[in-house]
């Protein structure tokens, strides 16, 4: 009788040992998978930083003197803000002022030359031309946000049209023009992203709107790494 009990105990011990081994392998597999995901995340962030740092350095080197003269701001997020309303458009319209055309003639060919380099072409997912307004209504309508949205969209589209119809655009290869048509967009954002006197978004800073800084055109680069970073952040938040 005692022998049978001992045999049962040995069998139970064997089962527990087997389960422990199984759990150990599961734990090891989980740790390996976590380490693999972390390595992938680290690589995404490294590529993101390398691409943005390289683009920022090239843009700054190319335009630093011009940007001071034009009153243009280059930010670390690769946005380029043209914020002098007296230069950009006729008040309340999408008509580009002559001096802004001169600036665009200087800016756009050199800007696009940097972005169409082979080392960046596959890393850029979008080049946005953004139109922004202040809070002031542009007409007597009941929907000032929509009125400003239409104005800001018309202004960004006017810059796009000016670029597409320029002599220097026609000199690009068909491959470059195809790449630009795929990546270049015109976006009107009304007064959804107004700026304060420090050029920070008022929605975040809570500071008073600076009308002159808010009435602007931005050129913004979105890299493939931007999208991957957002995916990683969403994945982390979902864990």
Residue pairs with C-beta under 8 A, 6 or more apart in sequence:
41 232
41 236
44 225
44 228
44 229
44 232
45 229
45 232
47 225
47 228
48 223
48 225
48 226
48 228
48 229
51 120
51 123
51 223
51 225
52 76
52 77
52 78
52 223
52 225
54 119
55 78
55 114
55 115
55 120
55 221
55 223
56 74
56 76
56 78
58 114
59 74
59 78
59 80
59 111
59 114
60 74
62 110
62 114
63 72
63 74
63 107
63 110
63 111
66 72
66 106
66 107
67 73
67 74
67 80
70 82
70 84
70 87
70 103
70 107
71 82
71 83
71 84
71 87
72 80
72 81
72 82
72 83
73 80
73 81
73 83
73 199
74 80
74 81
75 81
75 199
77 220
78 220
78 221
78 223
79 218
79 219
79 220
79 221
80 111
80 218
80 219
80 220
81 199
81 213
81 216
81 217
81 218
82 88
82 100
82 103
82 216
82 217
82 218
83 195
83 199
83 212
83 213
83 215
83 216
84 212
85 211
85 212
85 215
85 216
86 97
87 97
87 99
87 100
87 103
88 96
88 97
88 100
88 155
88 215
88 216
88 217
89 95
89 96
89 97
89 100
89 155
89 158
90 97
92 138
92 151
93 151
94 151
94 154
94 155
94 157
94 158
95 158
96 104
96 158
96 159
96 162
101 162
104 159
104 162
104 163
105 166
105 168
108 163
108 166
108 168
109 168
111 219
112 172
112 176
112 180
114 120
115 121
115 124
115 127
115 221
116 172
116 176
116 179
116 180
121 179
122 224
123 223
123 224
123 225
124 183
124 221
124 222
124 223
124 224
125 183
125 222
125 223
125 224
125 226
125 227
126 183
126 184
126 185
126 221
126 222
127 180
127 183
127 184
127 185
127 219
127 220
127 221
127 222
128 185
128 186
128 187
128 218
128 219
128 220
128 221
128 222
129 156
129 159
129 160
129 184
129 185
129 186
129 187
129 217
129 218
129 219
130 152
130 156
130 187
130 188
130 189
130 217
130 218
130 219
130 220
131 151
131 152
131 153
131 154
131 155
131 156
131 159
131 186
131 187
131 188
131 189
131 217
132 152
132 189
132 190
132 191
132 193
132 194
132 214
132 215
132 216
132 217
132 218
133 148
133 151
133 152
133 190
133 191
133 214
133 215
134 191
134 194
134 209
134 211
134 212
134 214
134 215
135 144
135 191
135 194
135 209
135 211
135 214
136 211
137 144
137 147
137 148
138 144
138 147
138 148
138 151
139 147
141 147
145 190
145 191
145 192
146 190
148 190
148 191
149 188
149 189
149 190
150 188
151 188
151 190
152 188
152 189
152 190
153 186
153 187
153 188
154 188
155 188
155 217
156 186
156 187
156 188
156 217
157 186
157 188
159 186
159 217
160 184
160 186
163 169
163 184
169 177
172 180
191 209
191 214
193 201
193 203
194 201
194 202
194 203
194 209
194 210
194 214
195 201
195 202
195 209
195 210
195 213
195 214
195 216
196 202
196 205
196 207
196 208
196 209
196 210
196 213
197 207
197 208
197 210
197 213
198 205
198 207
199 210
199 213
200 207
202 208
202 209
